[in-house]
Amino acid sequence: MYIHWDKKLELGNDLIDTQHRMLILLCRKLDIAIKSNVDKKGILRVMLEVKKFAEFHFISEENLMHEIAYPEVSQHALIHTELLKRLESMLVKIHSQQEFPEDLLYVLNHWISDHVVNEDLKIVNYVKNSEQRPLGEHLYAQYLLSDNN
């Protein structure tokens, strides 16, 4: 499965877009590991890297929602929790060879495509119109790469 960054995933918030790019980069790394016949331990390490970065991203995104008083933060956080539970379950099944790493890529690809354009876009639109600004927003241009800088 070929997972890649697509302009339609660009939301216009440098912090969220940078983290989404990184998540997709790690998914590509997993895809390459699978296609390159990396051993099981190597693939499991990359899968753990994907999961840990997803955890970081979700915490970061949830902090952003709190900072701007996003009204649907609880519902969005629940979606994150459900995905993390699904990822953990899949990692256990892959480790015990009940599922395949390709299955994880399929789930991640579908989830990223759907979640970003349907859920995360709501947050970015709220940020644009919110009087409350995210902490450190003035630092985005200095620390994050983007086409806007």
Secondary structure, DSSP 8 states (H G I E B T S, - for coil): ------GGG--S-HHHHHHHHHHHHHHHHHHHHHHTT--HHHHHHHHHHHHHHHHHHHHHHHHHHHHTT-TTHHHHHHHHHHHHHHHHHHHHHHHTTSS-HHHHHHHHHHHHHHHIIIIIHHHHHHHHH-SS--TTGGGHHHHS--TT-
